[in-house]
């Protein structure tokens, strides 16, 4: 057992005194620093805390005028200007910092990076690219490359995007790089250079074997080359990649089976997809096939049974369309009235929605136009998620 000595009690007031002295030194240092700052600096902080950004900017501008040495305040003010959309003022602020000869190198690099952000916000992509390219070999190289990747995507310069993405293995995923190759393939398909497009799509699948878009475009190439059988094989591969995307190729499959004059086989395939992976787009295509093959009564029964299984307003709209085909003349006016009312409402629901930011659009996008996310749109309509049980 450790013996306690009474003289050790004298250490407690000594330690207390040392702590008190250290605190006094820190407080004096803070007071001295605060007194050296302009009063307008604290007014600006107060305005920020009270959600008054306009008055805060005025106060910070005054603080910078009174004391040009407040470097961090320059950065904060430039960032405020950029967020408010006043990119010209932000650019001038950061250019002034870069031109200062007394500024340390690391602060000049930070100002250069902020200037690149200003140009990017203003839509001056060529200037932003030039700035971030200068930063590729600096301490801010990682952020510079990320911004360059964003610029190349905005410019649709997919070859540069692929090159810079290879330098960012922890940031750019295989899914995104595969999409870049799909973009290159789509451009070559427009020029009817199918061999080049097929090469890009094969590379996309090597980068991401679950790339649905690559399989979809491969099928499109086969169909353009009058090879509907090969197109069907490519589109059927999507079931193993992600079956929810079968809704996007249902109409394509229908056209391919029609060209081969194998409608019954196509009907069996698509009907099986509808039972396993129900969607409104698949229902619409199967409805067309059943209507052609078996007539309006069978088509009406198909939609009615599907609506019982997956009740949605869009499905109900389709039911009214099918019912009109078999209705007696005396009830058709009432059905047409009901369909017009329901259809007017469901038009607002028949949209695709980004899972990342919630942005809705009438057409399907592989890259969200709002947040820039790749493959964030579900191939199902938003109403299927909002109203389905």
N, C-alpha and C positions, 0 to 999 in steps of 0.2 A: 504494500500500500504506500502511495506517495505521501510524504509528510508535507504539511502546509506550513510555510514560514510567514510570520506576521509582517516582515518587511516587504513581502510581495504585494501587500495592500497599497503600498506607495506607488506601484506601477499604474494603477487605475486612473488616478488624477493626472498622471503624466501623459498617458495615452489620450485622455479626454482633451487635455490642453493642446496636444499636437494636432488632433482632429479639428479643434475649433480654429486653430491658427491657419490650417490648410483651407478650411472653408472660407475664412475671411479673405485669404489671398485670392481664391477663385472668384468670390463675390466682387472684390475690388476690380479684378481683371474684366469681369463682365460689365460692370458699371462703366469702366473706362472705355471699353469697346462700344457700348451702347451710346455713350455721349459723343463719340466720334462720328456716329451715323446721323445723317440729316433727319430732321423731324418729319419731313414728308415721307420718309421710308416707313416709319411706324404708322403714319396715316394711311399709306397704301395697304399695309397689312390689315389694318382695321377695316378698310373698305372691302378687302377680299373676304374677310371673315363674315361680313354682313351682306355678302352676295351683291356687291356693287362694283362689278369689274370695270365699268367706264371710269368711275371716279378713282379707282385703284390705279389704273393706267396713268391718269393725269398726275397722280401723286408720285408714282415711280419715275415718270419722265422728269419731274421736278427734282427728285432725289439724284438722278443721274446727272442733271445739269449742275447741281450744287457740288456733287462729289463724283467726278468721272472715274475714280478708282474702284467703285463698287462693281466689280466684275460680275459677281454672281447675280447682282440685280439686273445687269445687262442681259444675261442669259434668261432670267425669269421674265423680263419684259418682252424680249423677243419671242419667247414661247407663248406668252399671252396674246401678242399681236397675231401670231400664226393661228392659234386656236379660234380667234375671233374672225379670221378670214382677211385680216389686214396684212397680207403677205408682203406688200411693198415696204411697209414700215419695218417688218421683221427682217427683210432682206437688208435694208439699210443699216439696221442695228447690228447685224452679224458681220456685214462687210466692214463696218467701222472697227469692230473688234479685231478682225483679221489684219487690218492695215496698221494696227498699233505695234510699234517696234519694241515697246517695253513689255509686251505680253509673253508669258512663258509658252514654250512650244506645245505642251499638252493642252493649254487653254486655247491656243490657236487651232489645234486639231478639233477640239470640241466646238469652237465657233464655226469651223468649216463644215462639220457634220450638221450643225444646226442650219447652216445656210443651204445645204443640200436638201434638208427637210422642208425649208421654205420654198425652194424651187419645185419640189415634188408636190407640195400643197397647192402651189400656183399653177400646176400643170405644165411647167417648163421642163419637160422630161429630158431634153438634150443637155440643158445646163445641170440638172440634177445628176444625170449620168456622168458628166464630166467631173463633178465634185466628188462623187462617191468612188469613181475610178481612181482619183488621186489618193484616196484613203485606203485603198486595197492593201498597201504594204505598211500601214501604220498600226498603232496600238488599237485603233478602232476598226480594224479590218473586218471583223465578224459582222458588226452592224452595217458596215458599208456594203458588204456582199449581199446581205439580206435586202437592203434597199435597192441594190442593182437588180436582184431577182424580181422584185415588185415592178421595177421600171420596165424590164424586158417583157414581163407579162402584159403590162399595159400597152406596150408598143407591139405586142404580138411577135416579138423576135424570139421564136422558140428555140432556135439553135443556140443563141447566147444564153437563154434561160437554162437549157440543158447543161451547158458548160459551167455556168456559175453554180447550179444546183449540185453538181458533182463535188464542189468545194464546200458544200454545206450538208454533210451527211446526217447531222443531227437536227437539221431544220427542214430540209426538203425531203419528203417521203417518196418511196418508190411509186406510190399511187399518183402523186403529182407529176413526177418525171414521166410516167407512162402517159399521162394526159398531154404532156408537151409533145410527145411523139405522135399521139393521135391528132393533135392540131396540125402538125406537119403533114400527116397523111391526108387529112381533110382538104388541105390546100392543094396537094398534088392531085387529089381526085377531081377537084374543080377544073384543073388543067388537063384532065384525062390521062395523066401519067400514072397509070395503075400499078406498074411494076415498082416505081419508087414508093408509092403509097403502101403497097403490100409489105415492102421492106421495113418501113417505119412501124407498121402495125405489128409485125413480128417482133421487133425490138421492144415495143410497148408491152407485149405479152411476156417477153423474157424479163422485163423489169417488174411486171405485176401480172401474174398468171390469172388473177381475178378481174382483170380490166374488161369490164362489160363493153365499154365503148369500142375497144379494139375488135372484139368479136362482132359487134353490130356493124362496124364499118367494113370488116372483111366480107360479111354477107352482102353488103351493098355493092362492093366491087364485083363479087361473083354474079350478082343479078344484072349489073351493068354489062357484064361480059357474056350475058345470055347463058348463065350456068345456075339456074334456079335450084337444082339439087344440091350443089355445093353451098349455095346461100343458106338453104334450110339447115344444113349441118352446122354452119357457123352460128346461126341464130339459136339453134337448139343447145349449143354449148353454154349459153347464158344460164340455163337452168342450174348447172353446177357452179357457176360463178356467183350469181345472186338472182334467185328466181323472181324477186319482186320486179326486176327490170323486164320481165317477159312482156309486160304491158306495152313497152315501147316498140317491140318487134311483132306484135300480134298482127297488125295490118300488113306488115311486110311479108309475114308468113302466109297470110291469106293470098296475097298477090302471087307469091311463088307457087303455091299449090294450084292456083288457077292456071298459071302458065303450063304446069305439068299435067293439067287436067286430072288432078288427084284430089278433088274437093272432099270426098268422103274421108280420106286419110287425114286431110288437113282439119276437118271438123272433129274427128276423134282426138287428134293431138291437142287442138285448142280447147276443146271441151274438157279434156283432162287437166290442162293447165288451169282452167277456170275453177274447177272443183278443188284443186290443191292450193292455188294461189289467187283467190278471188280479187278482181279489180274491175272498175267500171269500164276501162278501155278494153280489157279482154271480153267483158260482157257484150260490148258494142260490136266487136268483130264476130263473135260467135253468133250473135243475133243476126247479123247479115248473112252468115253462112246457112243458118237454119232456115231463115226466110227464103233464101234461094232454093235450098234443097227440099224442104218439107212444107213450106207454105206459112201463111200468117198465124194459123192456129197453133202450130208447133212453136213458132217464134214467141207468141204471147205466153204460152205455158212456160217456156224457158225463162223469160224475164220474171214472171210471177214467182216461180220456184226460187230463183236467185234472190229476189227481193225478200222473200220469207227468210232466207238463210242470212242475208246481209242487208238489213233495212237501211236505206239512205234516201235522201230526197232526190239525188241524181238518178238513183235506180227507179224511184217512183215516177220521175219524168219519163224515163225510158218505158216504163210499164204503160203509161198513158199513150205514148206513141204506138206501142204494140197493140193496145186495146182499140185504137182508132182504126186499125187495119181490119178488124173483125167485127166492129160495132155495126148495129143496125142504123139505117139512115136517120131514124127519128131521135136517136140519142147522141148522134155525132156532134151536133152544135154544143151540147152541154160538155162533152168530153173535150172539144176543142177549146172551150172557154177555160176549163180547169187546167188543161195543158198549158195554155198561154200564161196563166197566172203562175203556175209552178215553174215553168221554164224561165220566166222573167226573174224569179228569185234564185233559181239554181245556177244561172249564168254567173252570179257573183261567187258561187261556191266552187265552180269547176276550175280551180286554179292549183298550181303546184306551189309548194312552200319549202323554203330553205330551212333545214333542220338546225342550222347554225345561228342565223339571225332572224328567222321568221319572215323574211321578205317573200311576198307572193307574186306570182306572174302567171299569165295565161298560157305561156309556152314553157316547155321544159328546158332547163339550162344545165350544162355540165359544170359550168363555173358560175357561181352566184354573182349577178351584176352588182349586188349591194355590198357584200362582205368579202367577195373574192375567193370564197372557199370552193374547193374542187369536190365534185360528187356529193354535195350537201343537199341537193334536191331529191326528194323521194319521188319515184315514178308514179306514185298514187296521188290522186287529187286530195286537196286539203280537207274537203268535206268528208272523205272516207275516214279521216282520223277524228274530226270534230264531232260527228254525229253517229258514227257506227258504234254499237255496244261493245 
